[in-house]
């Protein structure tokens, strides 16, 4: 299963939509899903098990106004970052888009690198917000609340420490890729001469005791040559 973050691109210009899809998917960090109308976008969002980490949304679409659509899906509970594309740079259009619930906007024509940078910036903000929710195996991961919530009839709430949250978040962002122990130490603890790989291994051990059904046979948080790998697709 791909570990790329799914992005919904809603744009009716076929050529521009293809350029956006290619640019968004270029570095392997994102995976694009394309819609040319609001109706098509609604079907994608309403599909069972649908998950989109962000939406790139044009304002002028053949079956409606992207701002109205943005306001509608916000009322439905969709909280992911939304970046609006607009052919108009008039301040009133920008304000109305932001008031509809958009997180950011970018005027056409735009530089693809700028759009990608804004997308990364919005996701960094979202990942630390109370609205951020991720699926890791049978759990719903809410980093801001330091919680893993298991599914099924008997929901279980697992409390995490701040360091356990940081470890899971970083591994999730690099899902199914091996992250070295040194990189994890640098990212989670920063530069600290007193922290060793033994500290990391202790935290990983305790985290596994919480999240693995059988910690002696790990399926989610795996040891790999030189580091660790998270497989969030395991059920």
Backbone bond lengths (Angstrom), bond angles and torsions (degrees), N, CA, C in turn:
res aa  C-N    CA-C-N  psi(-1)  N-CA   C-N-CA  omega(-1)  CA-C   N-CA-C  phi
1 X - - - 1.451 - - 1.524 109.42 -
2 X 1.352 116.94 138.37 1.447 120.77 179.45 1.517 110.84 -67.44
3 X 1.353 115.37 141.46 1.454 120.23 177.50 1.517 111.27 -96.71
4 X 1.332 118.15 1.05 1.459 121.81 -179.36 1.525 110.62 -66.12
5 X 1.336 115.62 148.41 1.458 120.44 -178.87 1.529 109.33 -81.41
6 X 1.338 118.33 126.23 1.468 121.50 -175.47 1.529 112.56 -75.97
7 X 1.330 115.76 128.81 1.456 123.44 179.96 1.524 108.74 -121.30
8 X 1.337 117.59 128.39 1.467 121.91 177.17 1.526 108.61 -93.02
9 X 1.330 116.54 122.59 1.464 122.75 178.67 1.522 108.03 -107.00
10 X 1.340 116.31 118.90 1.465 121.46 -179.12 1.521 107.81 -114.45
11 X 1.318 116.23 103.94 1.475 122.69 -174.55 1.523 107.97 -155.56
12 X 1.347 117.12 130.05 1.462 120.08 -175.24 1.524 113.20 -88.12
13 X 1.325 118.43 -16.08 1.463 121.22 176.91 1.525 108.04 -77.88
14 X 1.327 116.68 110.71 1.460 121.27 -173.45 1.528 112.47 -58.59
15 X 1.332 116.24 -44.46 1.467 119.68 -177.58 1.528 110.84 -65.82
16 X 1.330 116.57 -44.68 1.460 120.19 -179.67 1.531 110.97 -66.25
17 X 1.325 115.78 -40.11 1.468 119.36 179.73 1.532 110.75 -62.27
18 X 1.320 117.12 -39.10 1.455 120.50 178.81 1.524 111.20 -66.99
19 X 1.345 115.92 -39.84 1.469 119.74 177.13 1.525 110.05 -62.52
20 X 1.328 116.48 -44.01 1.465 120.94 178.80 1.527 110.95 -61.19
21 X 1.317 115.74 -45.78 1.467 120.26 -179.24 1.520 111.17 -61.32
22 X 1.335 116.40 -42.40 1.467 120.56 179.93 1.523 110.89 -65.40
23 X 1.337 116.40 -43.48 1.464 120.42 -178.11 1.530 111.06 -67.84
24 X 1.317 116.39 -42.91 1.462 120.87 -177.81 1.525 111.01 -64.18
25 X 1.319 116.21 -36.58 1.472 120.62 -175.66 1.519 113.70 -90.54
26 X 1.335 117.82 -3.03 1.462 121.48 -168.96 1.517 113.99 -60.01
27 X 1.350 117.54 -42.03 1.468 118.58 -174.07 1.524 113.11 -92.65
28 X 1.335 117.09 2.25 1.459 120.54 178.27 1.512 114.51 80.67
29 X 1.340 117.38 -3.11 1.452 120.68 -178.90 1.534 110.93 -79.28
30 X 1.344 116.11 -30.90 1.462 121.85 179.49 1.525 110.71 -118.02
31 X 1.328 113.74 154.92 1.469 120.99 173.66 1.523 106.56 -126.49
32 X 1.328 117.55 123.08 1.461 120.55 -174.20 1.520 112.31 -94.31
33 X 1.332 114.02 143.43 1.466 122.80 170.43 1.519 105.61 -122.15
34 X 1.332 117.47 131.68 1.457 121.00 -170.80 1.530 112.42 -108.47
35 X 1.338 115.37 138.84 1.464 122.36 173.69 1.524 107.94 -135.26
36 X 1.331 117.21 139.34 1.466 120.99 -179.35 1.520 112.61 -102.48
37 X 1.341 116.82 -10.08 1.471 121.26 178.91 1.523 109.81 -137.60
38 X 1.328 115.37 164.39 1.461 120.06 176.83 1.525 111.08 -68.29
39 X 1.329 116.36 -33.75 1.462 119.89 178.39 1.527 110.47 -63.56
40 X 1.318 116.16 -42.62 1.459 120.31 178.80 1.530 110.27 -65.76
41 X 1.329 116.36 -40.85 1.468 120.48 177.97 1.524 110.97 -61.88
42 X 1.341 116.45 -39.88 1.472 120.60 178.56 1.510 111.43 -62.14
43 X 1.334 116.56 -38.98 1.463 119.99 179.18 1.528 110.95 -65.82
44 X 1.320 116.61 -40.58 1.468 119.56 177.85 1.526 110.62 -63.06
45 X 1.331 116.37 -45.20 1.467 120.35 -177.78 1.524 112.04 -67.57
46 X 1.330 116.79 -30.32 1.457 120.94 -177.21 1.510 114.58 -90.29
47 X 1.326 116.85 -2.10 1.463 119.84 -178.06 1.523 110.77 -67.60
48 X 1.339 117.31 145.79 1.468 120.01 177.54 1.524 110.87 -56.24
49 X 1.319 115.62 136.83 1.469 122.76 178.75 1.524 113.25 64.29
50 X 1.342 117.52 15.74 1.464 119.63 178.80 1.522 110.19 -65.78
51 X 1.335 115.32 137.84 1.464 120.00 175.37 1.520 108.85 -145.68
52 X 1.318 115.17 120.20 1.457 120.66 175.47 1.524 107.97 -124.78
53 X 1.317 115.71 132.17 1.461 120.05 -178.68 1.520 111.89 -83.48
54 X 1.335 117.18 -19.44 1.461 120.78 178.05 1.519 109.05 -162.95
55 X 1.343 115.35 162.03 1.466 121.34 176.72 1.524 108.49 -129.02
56 X 1.326 116.19 131.52 1.464 122.48 169.40 1.522 105.70 -102.54
57 X 1.317 117.64 116.26 1.472 122.26 -165.33 1.527 111.39 -127.18
58 X 1.323 115.67 119.37 1.462 120.75 174.64 1.533 109.17 -73.84
59 X 1.335 116.83 150.20 1.465 119.92 178.96 1.524 111.27 -79.70
60 X 1.330 116.79 -47.50 1.468 120.42 -174.62 1.525 110.23 -96.58
61 X 1.332 114.65 105.99 1.461 120.79 179.77 1.525 109.70 -122.86
62 X 1.328 118.56 156.36 1.469 120.71 -172.88 1.520 114.48 -61.97
63 X 1.327 117.71 -25.31 1.466 119.28 -177.71 1.533 112.52 -114.68
64 X 1.332 117.10 22.97 1.457 117.73 174.75 1.509 113.76 152.72
65 X 1.314 114.54 -177.64 1.462 123.31 -178.37 1.528 109.22 -98.06
66 X 1.330 116.46 127.51 1.455 120.67 -179.18 1.512 112.95 -58.95
67 X 1.344 117.33 -29.31 1.463 120.09 179.42 1.525 111.17 -67.14
68 X 1.328 116.39 -40.68 1.472 119.77 176.86 1.522 110.72 -64.74
69 X 1.336 115.48 -39.82 1.458 120.56 179.00 1.525 110.42 -64.29
70 X 1.319 116.12 -41.49 1.461 121.26 178.73 1.528 110.45 -59.66
71 X 1.340 115.91 -48.53 1.468 119.97 179.57 1.526 111.16 -61.14
72 X 1.331 116.42 -37.96 1.467 121.70 -178.78 1.525 111.38 -64.79
73 X 1.334 116.96 -47.66 1.471 118.13 -175.83 1.530 111.01 -74.52
74 X 1.330 117.49 -24.82 1.466 118.98 172.78 1.530 109.90 -63.88
75 X 1.318 116.52 -42.24 1.473 120.58 178.57 1.529 111.16 -64.82
76 X 1.340 116.15 -28.19 1.467 120.50 178.55 1.529 111.90 -78.09
77 X 1.323 117.08 -7.66 1.457 120.26 176.64 1.511 115.72 103.82
78 X 1.332 118.08 3.31 1.465 120.29 177.94 1.524 108.96 -75.52
79 X 1.333 116.09 119.99 1.464 120.04 -172.22 1.533 113.80 -114.17
80 X 1.335 117.50 2.35 1.459 119.93 -177.80 1.531 111.10 -64.81
81 X 1.334 118.49 156.70 1.464 120.42 177.70 1.532 111.97 -60.48
82 X 1.329 115.18 138.04 1.465 121.60 177.39 1.522 108.00 -123.07
83 X 1.335 115.78 122.92 1.459 121.57 175.79 1.519 107.80 -109.41
84 X 1.332 116.31 122.37 1.464 120.67 -177.39 1.521 110.93 -93.20
85 X 1.328 115.19 140.26 1.452 122.87 172.72 1.525 107.97 -101.90
86 X 1.321 117.49 131.16 1.457 119.73 -179.47 1.520 110.23 -138.01
87 X 1.319 114.86 142.55 1.455 120.45 175.23 1.511 111.12 -85.59
88 X 1.324 115.90 -6.90 1.462 121.32 -178.45 1.520 109.52 -114.65
89 X 1.321 116.18 132.91 1.463 120.32 178.70 1.527 111.87 -103.87
90 X 1.344 115.81 11.68 1.456 119.98 178.41 1.526 109.88 -59.89
91 X 1.333 115.80 137.04 1.460 120.04 -175.78 1.530 112.26 -58.40
92 X 1.336 116.53 -36.35 1.460 120.04 -179.83 1.512 112.17 -62.81
93 X 1.347 117.22 -38.73 1.469 121.13 178.85 1.529 110.85 -67.00
94 X 1.335 114.67 -39.08 1.456 119.46 179.29 1.526 110.35 -64.70
95 X 1.328 116.17 -47.47 1.465 120.70 -178.55 1.523 111.23 -62.42
96 X 1.345 116.67 -42.29 1.469 119.17 -179.35 1.522 111.21 -64.70
97 X 1.348 116.89 -35.02 1.457 119.95 177.44 1.515 111.75 -67.16
98 X 1.331 117.26 -44.11 1.464 120.97 178.66 1.530 110.94 -66.58
99 X 1.326 116.71 -37.66 1.469 120.16 177.96 1.522 111.93 -66.96
100 X 1.326 116.65 -25.14 1.467 120.48 178.74 1.524 111.62 -76.93
101 X 1.342 116.53 -11.05 1.457 119.24 177.48 1.512 115.07 119.11
102 X 1.332 117.18 2.78 1.460 119.66 177.64 1.528 109.76 -69.90
103 X 1.315 115.67 147.28 1.463 120.51 177.76 1.513 112.71 -87.37
104 X 1.338 115.79 -28.20 1.457 120.33 -177.10 1.520 107.28 -159.73
105 X 1.323 115.75 166.56 1.457 119.54 175.69 1.518 107.50 -141.80
106 X 1.315 115.57 159.15 1.455 121.01 175.10 1.520 108.10 -144.65
107 X 1.326 116.02 132.95 1.467 121.16 -175.11 1.523 110.83 -87.48
108 X 1.325 115.68 142.54 1.462 121.23 174.68 1.532 108.59 -82.86
109 X 1.323 118.95 146.40 1.476 126.38 -8.46 1.528 109.72 -74.57
110 X 1.320 115.80 151.55 1.454 119.99 -176.91 1.522 109.76 -132.58
111 X 1.322 114.96 162.14 1.465 120.65 175.51 1.530 107.99 -88.08
112 X 1.315 115.98 130.41 1.465 120.07 -177.32 1.524 111.29 -58.71
113 X 1.322 117.44 -39.16 1.462 120.42 -178.92 1.523 111.66 -62.81
114 X 1.335 116.09 -35.05 1.467 119.63 178.20 1.525 110.41 -67.02
115 X 1.326 117.12 -42.15 1.460 120.79 178.82 1.531 110.54 -62.08
116 X 1.325 117.32 -44.74 1.466 121.03 179.83 1.526 109.95 -62.55
117 X 1.334 116.49 -41.30 1.471 120.10 179.35 1.525 110.65 -62.63
118 X 1.316 116.71 -41.50 1.466 119.97 178.62 1.528 111.04 -66.95
119 X 1.315 116.16 -37.07 1.458 120.56 178.19 1.530 110.13 -62.72
120 X 1.316 117.08 -46.45 1.466 121.06 177.20 1.531 110.54 -60.48
121 X 1.329 116.76 -42.75 1.466 120.77 -178.12 1.525 111.44 -63.10
122 X 1.321 116.67 -43.64 1.465 120.21 179.90 1.522 111.24 -66.06
123 X 1.321 117.39 -37.33 1.463 120.02 179.38 1.528 111.45 -69.83
124 X 1.331 117.17 -34.74 1.460 119.21 175.98 1.533 110.50 -62.82
125 X 1.323 116.09 -42.32 1.469 119.86 177.39 1.525 111.02 -64.56
126 X 1.332 115.93 -44.12 1.456 120.56 -177.43 1.520 111.71 -64.59
127 X 1.330 115.96 -39.16 1.464 120.21 -177.28 1.521 112.64 -62.37
128 X 1.325 117.42 -22.42 1.470 120.61 179.27 1.522 112.40 -102.41
129 X 1.324 116.99 4.55 1.463 120.17 -178.88 1.525 111.04 -90.32
130 X 1.313 115.67 165.42 1.470 120.76 178.96 1.519 111.35 -68.08
131 X 1.348 117.03 -18.67 1.465 120.42 -178.55 1.522 112.79 -81.21
132 X 1.332 116.97 -15.39 1.460 119.69 -174.86 1.523 111.25 -66.68
133 X 1.327 115.92 126.81 1.458 122.64 179.53 1.525 108.17 -137.05
134 X 1.328 116.78 130.36 1.455 121.62 179.53 1.530 109.33 -127.57
135 X 1.316 115.56 152.58 1.456 120.92 176.84 1.513 109.35 -103.87
136 X 1.327 115.83 120.76 1.464 121.73 176.79 1.524 107.29 -125.90
137 X 1.331 115.42 105.61 1.456 119.57 -176.91 1.523 110.34 56.36
138 X 1.333 118.08 -128.04 1.467 121.07 -178.66 1.530 112.73 -85.02
139 X 1.333 116.86 6.48 1.461 120.57 -173.38 1.525 112.81 -108.31
140 X 1.319 114.95 149.87 1.448 122.63 164.25 1.527 106.44 -98.00
141 X 1.305 116.27 121.61 1.463 122.46 -175.46 1.526 108.99 -101.24
142 X 1.342 116.08 118.93 1.461 121.93 177.08 1.532 108.24 -116.51
143 X 1.331 116.70 91.75 1.466 120.34 -174.11 1.526 114.08 -58.11
144 X 1.342 117.39 -42.34 1.461 120.03 -175.83 1.526 111.77 -62.65
145 X 1.339 116.57 -29.40 1.463 120.83 179.87 1.524 112.39 -95.65
146 X 1.348 116.15 -1.51 1.469 121.92 -177.77 1.530 110.68 55.63
147 X 1.333 115.27 47.82 1.460 120.89 -175.51 1.523 112.35 -131.92
148 X 1.328 114.92 143.11 1.459 123.00 162.86 1.524 106.10 -115.85
149 X 1.328 116.91 127.65 1.466 121.06 -178.83 1.515 108.07 -116.18
150 X 1.312 116.18 119.09 1.464 120.07 -178.73 1.520 110.04 -80.61
151 X 1.334 116.08 151.01 1.454 120.81 179.25 1.513 111.37 -85.29
152 X 1.313 115.60 -162.20 1.466 120.09 179.20 1.522 112.30 87.32
153 X 1.338 114.44 -176.89 1.462 120.13 -177.06 1.531 111.59 -67.49
154 X 1.322 116.17 -38.53 1.463 120.01 -179.28 1.530 109.28 -105.28
155 X 1.315 115.30 93.93 1.458 119.94 -178.47 1.522 109.93 -71.22
156 X 1.311 114.90 135.79 1.447 121.36 -179.29 1.524 108.80 -121.69
157 X 1.322 116.53 132.56 1.457 121.95 179.97 1.525 108.71 -105.44
158 X 1.335 115.30 115.66 1.451 121.07 -178.66 1.522 109.17 -102.20
159 X 1.325 116.18 120.81 1.462 121.19 178.65 1.528 109.78 -81.22
160 X 1.318 116.25 136.03 1.451 122.03 179.38 1.523 110.31 -116.21
161 X 1.324 115.82 152.67 1.454 119.75 172.52 1.537 108.43 -81.30
162 X 1.322 116.08 166.62 1.471 120.17 179.98 1.527 111.03 -60.08
163 X 1.320 117.31 -40.79 1.464 120.30 -179.89 1.530 111.40 -68.76
164 X 1.334 117.54 -37.13 1.466 120.69 176.89 1.525 110.43 -63.19
165 X 1.329 116.29 -39.66 1.468 120.55 176.88 1.527 110.12 -62.05
166 X 1.321 116.73 -45.98 1.466 120.45 -178.54 1.531 111.49 -63.85
167 X 1.323 116.49 -39.48 1.467 119.82 178.04 1.529 110.32 -63.36
168 X 1.332 117.03 -47.51 1.463 120.70 -179.52 1.531 111.99 -63.35
169 X 1.324 116.43 -42.51 1.463 119.89 -179.89 1.521 111.38 -60.81
170 X 1.326 116.14 -45.55 1.465 118.76 -177.72 1.525 110.84 -67.77
171 X 1.321 117.05 -42.50 1.460 119.53 178.72 1.530 110.97 -66.00
172 X 1.338 116.90 -35.60 1.468 119.58 178.73 1.528 110.69 -64.26
173 X 1.332 116.54 -40.88 1.464 119.81 179.43 1.531 111.34 -64.49
174 X 1.321 116.15 -21.30 1.463 120.68 178.50 1.532 109.78 -118.38
175 X 1.318 115.27 39.26 1.462 121.45 -173.98 1.525 111.75 -53.84
176 X 1.337 114.17 137.10 1.461 122.83 179.08 1.524 113.69 65.27
177 X 1.326 116.32 13.48 1.461 120.87 173.98 1.527 108.34 -117.21
178 X 1.310 116.14 143.17 1.466 120.07 179.51 1.523 109.06 -74.67
179 X 1.339 114.86 126.84 1.465 121.46 175.78 1.525 107.07 -110.71
180 X 1.311 116.62 124.48 1.457 119.92 -176.81 1.529 110.80 -68.10
181 X 1.307 115.51 156.17 1.463 120.59 178.22 1.526 111.15 -59.90
182 X 1.337 116.29 -40.41 1.460 119.22 -177.80 1.524 111.35 -66.16
183 X 1.330 117.31 -39.54 1.469 120.26 178.02 1.522 110.22 -63.57
184 X 1.333 117.15 -43.35 1.463 120.51 177.94 1.523 111.23 -62.15
185 X 1.308 116.50 -42.58 1.468 119.80 177.63 1.524 110.75 -60.12
186 X 1.331 116.60 -46.06 1.471 120.49 -179.08 1.517 111.85 -63.97
187 X 1.338 116.53 -40.71 1.460 120.47 -176.29 1.522 112.61 -75.24
188 X 1.319 117.23 -38.42 1.467 120.54 -173.98 1.530 111.99 -89.30
189 X 1.327 116.55 -39.91 1.466 119.65 -177.64 1.527 113.10 -103.36
190 X 1.334 117.07 -16.02 1.445 119.19 -175.47 1.528 110.43 71.32
191 X 1.322 114.94 -167.08 1.463 118.02 -179.63 1.522 109.24 -77.44
192 X 1.302 115.62 109.69 1.457 121.46 -179.86 1.523 107.68 -148.07
193 X 1.329 115.02 106.72 1.470 119.53 -174.72 1.517 112.36 -63.68
194 X 1.342 117.15 -20.05 1.457 119.91 -177.15 1.514 113.96 -85.26
195 X 1.324 117.35 -6.55 1.468 121.42 -178.02 1.523 108.97 -97.07
196 X 1.312 116.42 130.29 1.462 122.10 -178.77 1.519 110.62 -118.76
197 X 1.319 115.33 173.05 1.464 119.31 177.67 1.519 110.98 -63.21
198 X 1.342 117.00 -26.05 1.468 119.84 177.46 1.530 110.33 -62.23
199 X 1.341 117.12 -37.12 1.467 121.30 177.01 1.524 110.54 -61.48
200 X 1.324 115.81 -45.68 1.463 120.59 178.23 1.520 110.84 -62.32
201 X 1.303 117.18 -46.51 1.466 120.94 -178.35 1.523 111.45 -61.48
202 X 1.324 116.68 -35.70 1.465 120.37 177.57 1.524 110.63 -65.21
203 X 1.337 116.67 -43.38 1.468 120.18 178.90 1.528 111.35 -65.51
204 X 1.334 116.42 -41.08 1.468 119.87 178.64 1.526 110.06 -63.68
205 X 1.320 116.83 -41.46 1.467 120.85 178.30 1.532 110.39 -58.34
206 X 1.329 116.94 -48.25 1.463 120.31 -179.05 1.520 111.92 -65.90
207 X 1.331 116.09 -36.30 1.464 120.11 177.68 1.521 110.73 -64.46
208 X 1.322 116.90 -41.31 1.462 120.72 178.41 1.523 111.95 -63.58
209 X 1.331 117.22 -35.72 1.462 120.04 178.37 1.532 110.69 -61.37
210 X 1.319 116.66 -26.67 1.462 120.80 -178.99 1.528 112.32 -86.98
211 X 1.326 117.19 -41.49 1.464 118.66 -167.70 1.522 114.90 -100.82
212 X 1.326 118.31 -22.89 1.457 120.06 -176.94 1.529 110.91 -87.83
213 X 1.315 116.22 135.89 1.466 120.82 175.26 1.525 109.51 -61.68
214 X 1.325 115.41 -42.39 1.461 121.55 177.40 1.532 107.75 -130.53
215 X 1.352 117.94 95.15 1.467 120.58 -176.90 1.521 114.39 -58.64
216 X 1.333 117.33 -18.92 1.463 119.47 177.85 1.525 111.68 -81.94
217 X 1.325 116.23 -10.52 1.468 121.85 178.80 1.532 107.69 -137.38
218 X 1.330 116.34 73.27 1.474 121.75 -172.02 1.526 111.63 -67.35
219 X 1.327 115.12 140.07 1.456 121.13 177.49 1.524 112.45 -121.66
220 X 1.332 117.36 -23.71 1.462 121.57 -179.32 1.529 112.04 -93.62
221 X 1.331 115.62 -58.40 1.461 121.55 -176.46 1.521 107.97 -105.31
222 X 1.319 114.17 102.17 1.461 120.71 -169.70 1.526 111.90 -103.18
223 X 1.321 115.72 144.23 1.455 120.86 171.59 1.525 108.22 -82.97
224 X 1.326 115.49 132.66 1.463 121.02 179.37 1.528 107.80 -129.10
225 X 1.316 118.28 163.80 1.463 120.03 179.11 1.533 111.30 -53.66
226 X 1.303 116.57 115.48 1.464 121.17 177.17 1.518 115.22 87.04
227 X 1.340 118.34 -7.75 1.451 117.73 -177.11 1.514 113.79 -175.92
228 X 1.329 115.14 -140.92 1.455 121.59 -176.10 1.530 110.87 -136.55
229 X 1.335 114.63 158.57 1.467 120.85 178.19 1.528 108.77 -140.77
230 X 1.333 115.97 134.70 1.458 121.30 177.32 1.516 109.88 -103.81
231 X 1.328 116.33 130.69 1.464 120.99 175.49 1.524 108.25 -113.13
232 X 1.344 117.89 91.70 1.468 120.61 -175.88 1.522 113.89 -74.27
233 X 1.337 117.75 -6.41 1.459 120.37 -176.98 1.516 112.94 -85.44
234 X 1.343 117.27 -9.87 1.464 120.38 -179.53 1.531 110.23 -65.51
235 X 1.325 116.71 134.95 1.468 119.99 179.78 1.514 110.19 -105.51
